[in-house]
Amino acid sequence: MDAPSAMLFPVYFNLAGRRVVVVGGGAVAERKIRLLLRAGAAVAVAAPALTPWLRAAADQDQFQHMPAVFSPACLDGAWLAVAATDQGGTNQAVAAAALARRIPCNVVDDPVLSTIQVPAILDRSPLVVAISSGGCAPVLARRIRERLEALLDESTGDLARLAARYRNRIVARFRDLEQRRDFYDWMLDGPLPSLLAAGDGRQAGLALEAAMQADTLPRTGSATILAAADGPADLLTLRALRLLNQADLVAHVPAVNPAILDKARRDAARIELKGPGLQPDPAVAAGAGLDWLARQVQAGQRAVLLLGTAHDAKLLARRISACGVACNVL
């Protein structure tokens, strides 16, 4: 069936302790029930038969089991209804009963009958990312989730929990909004993500405490060269995209692909490096502004240099290093 043409309004539903009725006891219903239980919902399942896992969960009182055939009375007190059966008539009856009671209803794989839809979910609790195609292309939503899973590793949740734990102290310490934003930028772009990804939560906590006590934020500049930046933008690695998104300064030669330049953080400074005239040696032409670039890094800027395939990235990295700044090449 066709999905609704209007844009769906994205919301996050606090179901903790609230009654949610799931109609159906098969594999599809089980997947929904697992998600609802993780959200803390008070789940009630209306189904004559259950999968083995659901039967075991019901025996452990993880949810209420109503073995009778569905009737509208099953929805009494519900905040949300889910129809997850393979019987079209039953699903329609659930949707109609929920609509009559103004209870949000998700009918699995039927965007027309549904008043709400369950998106593809990336769980890095307390950070939760939801991707929806409005029921038009669930496979596309899942594919986007897979890409985000590679970008946001499991330690992303640790970072979110750390930010939540310190939130009140950060607000009290940095009354000025700009200073607070700078501090959060440091939390996201400084050493904390790497420490948490390495499993060193203790050192991450110590680094955060030290930053809270410091008069000024610790700033560590960096220089990275992205070679072949005149090629297709969709060939950029996740690491390259992350560096562009974190960059304070993006220096580039004229030949780079504008689509790659557009991947940089919106408020990053953009500097075009040009050599004198039609320089026959591209490496010399691009090297004209390297001293200046090194000084920006020494001042704490995170710089990315975009080069074309005609440039010798390793040679330029050595020249930047000769200015006293370590430089990586991607």
N, C-alpha and C positions, 0 to 999 in steps of 0.2 A: 504494500500500500504506500501511496505517496506520503511524504512527511509534510507537516504544516509549513506553509510558505513564510509565515512571520518568524522573526528572530526569537529564539528562546531566551528568556531572561535568566542569566546564570546566578544561582544563589548557593549558599552552603547551609544545610539544614541541621540544627542541633537536635538530635534525636535521643540524647542521653535520658534514659528513664521513661521515654515516651512510647506509647503502644503503637506498634507497626504490625499490620496484618498481612501475611504472605499467604496467598492461595496457591497451593501446589506443593508437592513433596518430592519432585524429581530432581534430576541433576541441575537443571537451570535454576529451580527454586533454591537448591542448596547453595549455589554460588551467591545468590542475592542475600540469603540468610547469613552466610559467613560475614559478608560485608556489614550487614546491619548489626550483628552482634559485636563486631569490632568497633562500631560507632556507639555502642552502649545502649542501643534501643531495647525496649521491652517487647520482644518479638512473640507474636502468636501465629501459629501455622495452621491453616485450615486445609486438611488433606486426609483422605482415607488411608493412604499408604505413604511411607517415607523411605528415603534412601537409607542404607546402613548407617552412614555418618549422622544423618538427621535423627534416626532412631536412637542412636547412642547419646546424642546431645539432648534429646527430649528426656531420656531416662535420667540424665544428670541435671534435669531442670534448667537447662540453659535457655529454653523457651517454652511457651505454653502450646501444647498440641491439642487441636480441636479436630477429632477424627471424622466428624460428620461432613456431609456434602455442603458446599458453600450456600449460605443464605445471607441476605442483607444484614441480619442481626449480628453476623460475625464481625462487622465493622464497628460495632458499638465502642465508643471511646477511642477510636483510632485517629492518629495524626497523619498516617500515611498508609496507603494500600498498595500492594504489589500483586499483580496477576501473573503467575508463572506456570501456567498449565499448557498442555498441548491440545486443549479443547477450546475451539473458538467461541462456542456458546457460553462456556463458563467465564472466559476472559471478558466477553461482552457484558455478562451479568455483573461481574465485579466492577467494571468500569462504570456501568450505569448506576449501580448502587452508590459508588463513591461520589460520582458527579451529583447525584441527588442530595447527598449529605455534605457536599462541598469539601470532600476529603481529597487531597492530592493523590493521584493514582498513576502508577507506572505499569503498563502492560508490556511485558517483555517482547521485543521485536515488533511492536505495533505502535509507531509514533502517532498515528491518527487517533486511536483510542486513548492514548496516554495524555494526561495533563502535565506530567513531569517525565523527564527522561534521566536515566542514570548514565553519566559519562564514563569514558575511559579514565581510570584513576591512577595517578602516580603518588604513592604514599611515602612521604618522607616526614612523617609526623614529628612535630606539629605542622610542618609544611605539607599541604596536600594540593596537588595540581590536578585539575579536571579538564578533559578535552572532549568536546562534543561536536559532532557533525550535524546535529539536529535530526538524527535518525537517517540521514541521507547516505552516509558512507561510514559505518562503524569501523570497517577495516582501516580506513584512512586515519581515523582518530586513534586506533590502536598503534598504527605505525608511527604516528607522531609521539605517542607515549613512549614507545621503544627508543626513539631518538633522545627524548628528554631523560630517560633512565640512564643513558650513557653519559649525559652531560651532568646530571645531578646524582652523584654517588650516595651511598648510604650515610656518609658522614654529614651530608646536608642537613639531615634531621638533627644531628648532634649540634650543629652550628645554630639551627633555629631554636633549639632548647636552651642553648647558652645565651642567646640574645634575649629570650623570654625571661630567663632567670635574672638577668642584669637590667632588664628594661627600666624598672623604677629608679635604680641607682644611676643609670645613664641619663634619664630625664632630669634628675636632681643635680647631677654633676654638670651637665651641659644645658644650661637654660636657653642659650642662644640656638636658634633653629639651625643656622649654618654650621655651627660647631658640632651640633648633634649629628647632622648629616655627614659631616667629615668623619666623625668617629665611627658611624655605621659603615661608611665606605672603607675605613681602615679594617674594621672587623671582617668585612667580606673579601677585601682584596689583599690584606696583610698576611701575616704568618698563620693565623688561626685555622683557615681551611686546610692547609697542608698538615698542620699538627694533628688535627682531628682525623684527617684521612689516614694518617700514619698510626692512629690509635692512641696518640699521646694526649689524652684529655687533660691530664694533670698539668702538663707544660702549657697547654692552651689556656687553662685557667690562670696560671701564673702570668702569662703574657698579657692577658686581659686585665688582671689586677694592676700590673705595672703601668699599663696604658691609662687606666682610670686615675692613677695617682700622679701621672706625669703632667708637667705644666704645658707641654706641647705634644702633639701626636707624633709618634715615631714615624718617620717617612723613609722608606727604602726605595730608591730609584732602581730602574731596570732598563736594559736595552735589549731589544730582540729584533732580528731581521727576518722578515718574511720574504723568502726568495720566490721568484716566478709569480709575483703578484699581478702580472699582466695576463694571467691565464683565467680559466673559468672560476667564478666565485663558488660554485658548488663543490669544488675540489678542496676547499679549505678544510683543514682538520678541526676537530673540536677544540684542541688546544689553541690553534691560531684564532679561532672565533672568540675564545675566552680572553685571550690577550688583547684583541682589538676592542672588546667590550670593556676591558679594564684600563685601557690606555688613557693617559692624560694628554699625550702628544703623539700625533701620527705624522711622521715625515715621509715623503714619497717623491719618487722621480716622476716626470710627466707621463711616462708610458704605462702607468698602472691601470688596471681595470677599475673604472668608476664604481662598479657594483661591489668590488672588494673594499674600496674606500668607504662606501656607504655602510659597511658592517661595523665600522668603528663607533665607539660611544658618541652619542650625539653632541655632547658638550666638550669633546676632546679638541684641542687645538690642532689644526691641520696646516702643515708647512710643506710647500713644494720646493725640493732641492734641485737647483739647476747649475750646470757648469757654464763656464764662460764660452759663449758662442757654440758652434757645432763641434764640440770636442770629439776627436776621433776615438779616444779611449773612454768608453762608458764609465769605467770604474773611477777614473780621475774626475769625470764630470759630476758623478754623484758624490764624490768625496769632498766637494767644496764646503759643505756645511757641517762636517762631522765634528769639528772642534766645538762648535756651538751646541750641537746635539749632546755631546758628552757633558757639557756644563749643565744642561737641563737635567740630565740623569743624576749628576752629582748633587743637584739641588733637591732631589727627591722625586723627580718626575718619572713616570713609567712611560717609556718611549718605545714606539714600534716604527721600524723603517721598512717601507714597502719598496721592493726592487723588482725590476723586470728580468726576464731570462737573459738579457744581454749583459747584465752586471755580475761581477764576481762577488758573491755574497760573503765567501770566506775571507777574501782580501779586505773587504770593507769592515768585517768584524774584527780583523787584526788591527786595522787602523783605528777603530773606535777603542779597542782595548789599549792601544798605545797612548790614548788620551787619558788613561787611568780608569776606564769603565769596562767591566766585564760585559761581553755581548754574546748572546746566543743566536744561532741560526736555525730557522725552521724551513 
